[in-house]
């Protein structure tokens, strides 16, 4: 998983801070704080689980978070399936 270089906040003065809100490596690598918390602003799921466990954060990454992420991706794909099918048919079948 990708992380940001800045601690998240939704304060009025924080809205434009791309290093706080965008975790894309193409953005983060330009921050002065890039890689200070974790190498390359990236954590494996195992590392994230260890982080949660060490802080007594009750989160089951492998058993709950990852399956839910997969479910949400499937829901997202299903929500545009007919649109994509129509686009494909129009592009390739005329």
C-alpha positions in Angstrom: 0.0 0.0 0.0 1.2 3.5 -0.7 1.4 6.2 2.0 1.6 9.9 2.0 4.5 12.0 3.2 2.3 14.2 5.4 0.0 13.4 8.2 -3.6 13.5 6.9 -5.8 16.5 7.8 -8.9 18.1 6.4 -8.1 21.5 7.7 -8.9 24.6 5.6 -5.1 25.2 5.0 -4.5 21.5 4.0 -6.8 21.1 1.0 -4.1 22.0 -1.5 -1.3 19.9 0.0 -0.8 17.2 -2.6 1.7 15.4 -0.4 -1.0 14.9 2.2 -3.9 13.8 -0.1 -2.3 12.0 -3.1 -0.3 8.8 -2.5 0.8 8.3 -6.1 4.6 7.8 -6.1 4.9 10.2 -9.0 3.7 13.0 -6.6 5.2 11.8 -3.4 8.8 11.4 -4.6 9.0 15.2 -4.8 8.2 15.7 -1.1 11.1 16.5 1.3 9.6 13.9 3.7 9.5 11.2 1.1 10.5 7.8 2.6 11.0 9.1 6.1 8.2 7.0 7.7 8.7 3.9 5.5 10.9 3.1 2.5 9.6 4.7 -0.7 6.3 5.6 1.1 5.2 2.0 0.6 4.1 -0.8 3.1 3.3 -4.4 2.3 0.0 -5.7 3.7 2.1 -7.7 6.2 4.0 -4.6 7.3 0.7 -2.7 7.7 -0.8 -5.6 9.8 2.4 -5.5 12.0 2.0 -1.8 12.4 -1.7 -2.2 13.5 -0.8 -5.1 15.8 2.0 -3.2 17.5 -0.5 -0.4 18.3 -3.3 -2.6 19.3 -5.4 -1.5 16.3 -8.0 -4.2 15.8 -7.7 -4.6 12.0 -7.5 -7.9 10.1 -5.9 -6.8 6.9 -5.7 -10.3 5.3 -9.0 -11.6 6.5 -11.2 -8.4 6.3 -9.5 -5.5 4.5 -8.2 -7.3 1.4 -11.4 -9.2 0.7 -13.4 -6.0 1.1 -11.1 -4.2 -1.3 -11.7 -7.0 -3.9 -15.4 -6.7 -3.4 -15.4 -3.0 -3.9 -13.4 -3.4 -7.1 -15.9 -5.9 -8.4 -18.8 -3.6 -7.5 -17.0 -0.7 -9.4 -16.5 -2.8 -12.5 -20.0 -4.1 -12.4 -21.3 -0.5 -12.2 -19.8 0.3 -15.6 -20.0 -3.1 -17.3 -22.9 -2.3 -19.6 -21.3 1.0 -20.6 -18.0 -0.7 -21.4 -19.7 -3.5 -23.3 -21.5 -0.9 -25.4 -18.3 1.0 -26.1 -16.4 -2.1 -27.0 -19.2 -3.2 -29.4 -19.4 0.2 -31.0 -15.6 0.4 -31.4 -15.0 -3.1 -32.8 -18.3 -4.1 -34.3 -19.3 -0.9 -35.8 
